[in-house]
């Protein structure tokens, strides 16, 4: 007997069970111009199929996206951790504003099925709160940093965001600028740490001025250690084997760590290790354009840091002087970016992460030729 067909799902106030889920999936798959609806239909079909596993696509933030197979029972265990941690109750409203082509959106559906939540579904846009009525109550939501940013700059959406009971923020680390704005607000916000391979988050960090900065705490059934590079190894009781990451961390104990940055992004400039994400966090209050720090090869130092800014015009001398002044005042001279490049359109993953290497490569090819 297929155990997965017994699940029910409440969607926008209507409960679908057994054969009704098949009908719902078929109806969603008829959407002609809305990929996100078809993705939801495909996930529901996959979930209620006979297979004990499901295919999940990685985001491709540091490499080529790929499909992996994961156990549905592991997804349920991960969902149970989150539901237990936040004490989610039947009939509470959970917002689905993420694409279910990826694990973040899939796990919201699994949590809703497991905890009997009412899943409020809106298009996964930059400003998903605009699709909700002012009177709508949201008890739990998962959003990415870009969605939070756009919600904060719209006064109506900002007020709605602050009325939501709990919001978890994933996709990538948030800037210090965004964190400061969230601290000013009245909401209950949590940063998540996890990835496709861990079936969503395995650690959480509450955004609060009274807690240690950038310190994550493991969920129940999860513990950590380090590999020889200083990168995090994740042990979760619902995963068949440990997950070795490329995330450099300061391990406080087996349940707590501070995130430093990506091992594959670290810049070695004249023997000095530079963590780009650390510098980006320091710069974020001063740059209101998307930006990142990367590197170029250098004959003397091996690598030199470079600042890339998403800017749709050639900056004038005044702007460049202002940017250089900010760099000099915020970043130690030995770590300061030696060059500033501007590019009108960064390359992003579908989950909103900047593809750093691809963006830099495209910039160099268009502006300096392939032999730069």
N, C-alpha and C positions, 0 to 999 in steps of 0.2 A: 504493500500500500504506500502511496506517495504521501509522506508526512507534511510536505510543504503546501499542499493544496488546502490544508485546514486553516491557514492563516486568513485573517480578515484585515482590512485596511479602511480607515475612515478618512475620506478625502473631502475637504470643504463641507463638512457636516453630514455627508452621506456615507454609510457603511457598506462596503462591498465584501462579500464572503464567498468562498468556494468558486462555483462557476461564474459568479458575478465579476470576480477579478479577471477572468479570461475575457469577458465582455468588455470590461473597462480597458484592459490592455489593447484589445482590438480597436476600440473607439479612439484611444489616444494615438494609435498607429496610423489613423486616417488623416491626421493633421498634415496638410499639404506643405505649409511654409513654416512650421514651427518644430524645429529639430528637437527642442527640449521636451516637447510633449511626446514625440516618438521615442525619445530616449527613456522617458518614464514608462511608457508602454512596454518597451523591450525589457526593461529591468523587472517589471512585474511578471512578465511572461517567463523570464529566466528564473525568477524566484520560485514560482509555483510549478516549475518543471520537475520531472522525476530526478534530475541530477542533484547530487549532494554538493556540487561545486558550481561556481559561477565565474565567468570571465570578467576581469576588471582591467581597465587601461590605466597605466601610470601617466603622470602629467607631462613628463619630458622636460622638467625644469633644468636638468643637468645632463641630459642625454636624449637619445631617441626614445619616444614613447613606445611602450610595449604592452602586450596583453599577458596577464598572469592569471592563474587559476587559484581561487581561494575557496575554502570550505564555508558553506552557509552557517554551519554550527559555530565557526569562529567569528563570523560577523554577528551572530546573535550574542555571543559572549562579550564581544566588544561593546555592543549596544547596551547590554545589561549593566556593564561598568558605568557607562555614562548616565543611564536612567537612575541607577542607584545613587551615584554621586550627587546628582542634582535633584533627587527625590521627585522625579516626574510621576504624575498621577494620571489615571484614566480620564479621558475627556478633556484634558488640558489641550490648548491650541499650540501646535508646533509649526513654525514657518519653514516651508521648503522654498528657498530662493536660489538654490544651487543646481547645476545641471547633473542629472542622474546618470550621465555617461561616465562620471568619475566617482570615486569612493566617497567623497564628502556628501554628495547628494544621495547616493545609494544608502548610506548609513542613516540619514534622516528618515528615510522610508522604513528601514528595518527597526529603528527606535520606535517609530509610530506604530508599527505592527505589534511589536513586543509589549510596549507599555499602554496600548490602546489609546494613543493620542489622536486628536483630530488634526490631520495634516492640512494646513492652509497652503495651497500651491499658487505661486505667482511666477511670472517669467523671470529667469535668472539674469536680470539686467544689472547695470551699474547702480540703479536707484530702485530697488524692488519694493521699498516701502510706499512708493507712489501708487502702487496697485491696490493698497489696502484702504478700507474705509476708516475714517477717524475714530469710529467707535469700536473697531476691531481690537480684541484683546489677544496678545501673543504672550504665552508663558515661556516658550523656549524657541530659540532660533540659532542657526549656524550661518555665519556670513564670512566673506573674505574682506581683507583690509580696504580694497577699493570700494566695496559697497558701503562700508562704514564711513569712509571719507566722503563719498557723495551724499550720504544721509546727513552727515554733520553740517555740510555747507548749505543745505536746504532747511529753512527754519521749521517748516511743517514736518518734514521727515525727522529732523533732530528731536522735536518734541515727542514724536511717536517712538523713536528709538529709546528715549529715556523712560518711556512708560512700559517697555517690555521687561518681563521679569528677569530673564537670563539670556544673554547673548554670548555664544562662543565664537571666537574669531580664528580662522585658520587660513591655509593657503600659503602664507609666508609670514615672517616676522613683521610686526608693525613698526613704524617709525616712532621716534621719541616725540615728534610733533603730534602725531595722531594719539599717542598715549596720553600726552598732556591734555589734549582736548577731551578725551574720554574721562580722565580724572576730574575734570571740571563738571562733567555731566552728572546726572543722578542715577544712571543705569548700573546694572550688575554685569560687568564685562569680564570675560576670561579669554586669555590667549591659549591656544592649543599647540601641542607639539605632537606630530605624527606624520604618517605618510601612507601611501597606498598599501605598501607591504605590511604595515601594522594595522590595517583596516581602520583608518581614522586615528584619532589621537590616543596617545598612551600617557600623556602628562598634561597638566594644566597649570596656568599661572593667572591668579586674579590680579586685575589691574587696580592697584590701590597705592596711594602715597605712603601707606603704613607698612608695606611688605617689602622684602628685599628685591631689588631690581633684577629683572631677567632670570629669576629663579623658578624653575619648574618642579612640580611635585608629581610623582608617579600615581597613576590610578591603581585601585586594588588589583592584585595579581600580576603587577608589573614591577620589575627591578632592573637596575642598570649596572654596567661596568664599562671599562675602557679597553680599546685595542692598543697595540704598540704605538700607533700614531697619535693617540690622545683623542680618538673618535669614539662616540657613544656606541655601545652595544646594548640592544634592547632584548630583555627576556620577558615574555608575556605568557601566562599560563594557557592562553587559547591559541598560541602559535606553535607550529610543529618544531621550529628551531629558532635560535636567536637571530635577530636582524642586526647586521653590522652596517652602520651608517657612515657617511662622510661628514658628519657634524662634529666639529671640535667643541668640546665642552670642558668646563671645570666641574669635576664630579665632587659634590659635597659629601654625599653618602649614597647608599644603594638606591635611595628613593628620591634624591634631589640633585639637580645639576643647574649650572648656569651655562647658557648657550653662548658660544664665542663666534662661530661662523662656520662656513663650509671649508673643509680641507682642500677641495679642488679650486677654491677661490683665493687661497692664501698667496700673498705676494712676498717673494724673498728678494729684497732690495739691498744689496751690499751687506748681506748677512743679517739684516733686520727683518723679522717676520711682521708683515702688515696684514691685519684682518680687515678686509674691505667693509664688512657689515658693521664692525665697530665704528669705523670712521663715518659711514653713512648715517648711523644712528646719531652721531654727534652733529652732523651737518643738517639733518632733516628739519630742524626748526627754522633754518635760514633759506632753504631751497624749496620753493613751492612748485617746482617742475619735477617730473620724474627724473631720477638720476641714479647712477651707480658708479662705483670705483672698480676699475679693472687694471690691467697692466700691459706693457709692451716690453719686448726684449731689449736689453741694453748691453753693449759690449763690456762696459766697465762694472756696472752694478748687477748684471744678470737680468734684473727686471726693474722697471720704474712704474710707479702708480700713475694712473690716468683717470681723470674725471670725465664721465660722459653725461651730458644733459640732453633731455628730450626738449628741443627748442626749435620752433619751426621757421626761424630766420637766422641770418648771420648776426651774432651779437656785436653791438658796437663797442668802441673802446671803453666807454663809461661802464657798460655792463660787465665787460671782462675784468675791469679794474675792481669793481664791486665784488665779483666772484672770487678773485684772487685775494682780496682783502679778507673775505670770510674764511677762505682756506688757511690763510696765515694766522688768523686769530683763534681758530678752533683746533687745528691739527698741528702737532709737533713738526718741526721743519724736516726731520729725517723721514717722516711718513707722508708729508704733503704731496699731493698729485703734482707732477711736473708739467703736465699738459692738460688742456681742457678741450674736449671735442663736443660739438653740438650736432645733433641728428634729429630730423623732424619726426621720425616714426620708429620707435623702438620695436623690437620683435618680442611678442608676448606668447606665453602658453595659453591654452584655453581657460586655465584657472587664474590667469592674471599675473603670473610671475614673469619677470623680464628674462629673456634668453640672452644672457650676457655675452657669451662667446659668439653666438650668431650675430648679435647686433653689432659688436665690435668688428667682426669680420666683414659684414656688409658695408659698414661705414668705411673701412679701410679700402675695400675694393672700389667703392664709388668715388672716393675722394683722393686716394693716393696710389691706386693701382695695386695689383695682386702681389707685387714684390716689396711692398712697404715693410 
